[in-house]
C-alpha cells in the first residue's frame, strides 16, 4: 500500500557542499573545453562537420533556448547548480517549477526568493503522476523502483518515501520496460559469466536512467555519448549523485561513468553488452545520424 506523505519542495532538498560545488566547477570547465575544441578536433581528424556539429534544437545558427540554458548552467554559479533539476525541462518536457508540462521557452529562468512558496501554491493536490507511479510500481521488485535523491532541486510528492513527479514516472516506465523485456535478467547472466558489463547510452538526458542502472549493476562501465552541450547535464547530475563512481571526461573510467562528446565518437571502441537510446535519435537530423 502506497502512502502519500505530502509535498517535496526546494526547502526539503539538501544543499550542495563546497566539495560538491568544486566537482561541478571542474566538470563545467571540462565540458566548456569540449565545446571550444570541437571545430579544431573535427578539422584535425578530418571528421564530417555536418555529422559532428549540433543541429535542430541545439543548432547555434540562430538564438536557441537550449543553448542559452547550457550557457547559463555551464557558467556554474552555486545557486544554479544547487537547483539543477529546474533547468532540465527540455529533456522530459515537464517543468518542475511550474508543476506542469513545459509551456514553451524559456528553459532558463531566474529564481526569486519566493520561488518555493510559488511552487507550493501550484501543487494543490497530488497530480496524475502520483496515481500513474503507484500503478507502475505495483508489480515490480522493490529494487527496481527509481527513487530520485532530494537534492539539486527535486520537487514532487512524497509517496512512501519516493519523490514522485512526471520525470520519476518517465524513468520508471523505461525501467519497467527493461524489466518486462527480460533485459535485467539477461544482464545479470552476462555479469555472472563475464564479471563486468559495458553499457553505452546515446543521449542520456539529465542522467536519471544511467543513475538507476548503475545502482543495479555496480560492476559496469557506463558510457554516455552526447553533444557536449547536452553532456553537461548528465555529467553534473551523475557526478554529484554518485561521487563514489569514477568520472572519465573524454577518457575511460573503469567501473564508473565515461563521458564522450559526439564528435569524438571514434574514441568509443570495443563491444557493449547493452546500448540504449530512448528519444535522441528521433530528435536528430539526418546529417547528425550520419545518413
Secondary structure, DSSP 8 states (H G I E B T S, - for coil): ---EEEEE-GGGSB---HHHHHHHHHHHHHHHHHHHHHHHHHHHTT--HHHHS--GGG-TTS--HHHHHHHHHHT--HHHHTTGGGG-HHHHTEETTTTEE--SS-S-----TTHHHHHHHH--S--HHHHHHHHHTTTS-GGG-----SBSS--EEEETTEEESHHHHHHHHHHHHHHHTTHHHHHHHHHHHHS-EEEEEES-TTSHHHHHHHHH-SSEEEEEEE-HHHHHHHHHHHHHH-TTS-EEESS--TTSEEEEEGGGGGG--S--SEEE-SSHHHHS-TTTTT-
